[in-house]
Amino acid sequence: MDDKTRTELEAAAFRRLRDHLMVQRPDVQNIDLMNLAGFCRNCLSRWYQEAATDQGIEMSKEEAREAFYGMPYDAWKVKNQTEASDEKQEQFKKAFAENVGPLAD
């Protein structure tokens, strides 16, 4: 397989993952994704931002989130995010530290 075809397939798989998380399963909470898989929608938007930076494209965290979420992140949270239990929040802190880095206060 040539590089162009591989890149097109990878991009199609990413778009399908995004659609699955944003359209098909917006009920799946970011905290549950992070606790179970070590990444969440915010990670995907950060990876998108990092890819843009690698291509010389300036993109803020907020711009990357809006590109991924299809709306401002705060609007997404109001529409889809539920309150997490204390137990899930503790699990999140551990998963975040292991997979992303120290949490900023």
C-alpha positions in Angstrom: 0.0 0.0 0.0 1.4 3.4 -0.9 1.7 6.3 1.6 -1.2 8.3 0.1 -3.6 5.4 0.3 -2.6 4.6 3.9 -3.0 8.2 4.9 -6.5 8.3 3.3 -7.5 5.1 5.1 -6.2 6.4 8.4 -8.1 9.7 7.9 -11.3 7.8 7.1 -10.9 5.7 10.2 -10.4 8.9 12.3 -13.5 10.5 10.8 -15.5 7.3 11.6 -14.2 7.3 15.2 -15.1 11.0 15.6 -18.6 10.4 14.2 -19.1 7.4 16.4 -18.1 9.4 19.5 -19.8 12.6 18.6 -23.0 11.5 16.8 -23.6 7.8 17.5 -22.5 7.8 21.2 -22.4 11.3 22.7 -23.8 9.6 25.9 -20.4 8.0 26.5 -18.8 10.3 29.0 -15.2 11.5 28.5 -14.3 10.5 32.1 -15.4 6.9 31.3 -13.3 6.9 28.1 -10.3 8.1 30.0 -10.8 5.7 32.9 -11.2 2.7 30.6 -9.1 3.5 27.6 -6.6 6.1 28.7 -7.9 8.7 26.2 -11.0 10.8 25.6 -12.4 13.3 23.1 -10.2 16.0 24.6 -7.2 13.8 23.9 -8.3 13.4 20.3 -8.7 17.2 19.9 -5.3 17.7 21.5 -3.8 15.2 19.0 -5.5 17.1 16.2 -4.0 20.3 17.5 -0.5 18.7 17.7 -0.9 17.4 14.1 -1.8 20.9 13.0 1.3 22.3 14.8 3.5 19.6 13.1 2.2 21.0 9.8 3.0 24.6 10.7 -0.7 25.5 11.4 -1.3 27.5 14.5 -4.3 26.3 16.4 -5.4 27.0 20.0 -6.7 24.4 22.4 -10.2 25.9 22.0 -10.0 25.9 18.2 -8.9 22.3 18.2 -11.7 21.3 20.5 -14.3 23.2 18.4 -13.0 21.5 15.3 -13.3 18.1 16.9 -16.5 18.6 18.9 -18.2 20.6 16.1 -19.2 23.3 18.6 -17.6 25.2 21.4 -16.5 22.8 24.1 -18.6 24.6 26.8 -21.7 24.0 24.6 -20.8 20.3 24.3 -20.5 20.0 28.1 -23.8 21.6 28.7 -25.5 19.4 26.2 -23.9 16.1 26.9 -21.8 16.0 30.1 -23.2 14.5 33.3 -21.9 14.9 36.8 -19.2 12.3 37.7 -19.1 10.5 41.0 -16.3 11.0 43.4 -15.0 7.5 42.6 -14.9 8.2 38.8 -13.1 11.5 39.5 -10.4 9.7 41.5 -10.0 7.1 38.8 -9.8 9.9 36.3 -6.9 11.6 38.2 -5.0 8.3 38.1 -5.8 7.6 34.4 -4.9 11.1 33.3 -1.6 11.1 35.2 -0.7 7.7 33.6 -1.7 8.6 30.1 -1.4 12.4 29.7 0.6 13.8 32.6 0.1 15.6 35.8 -3.2 17.4 36.2 -3.1 21.2 36.4 -4.9 22.6 39.4 
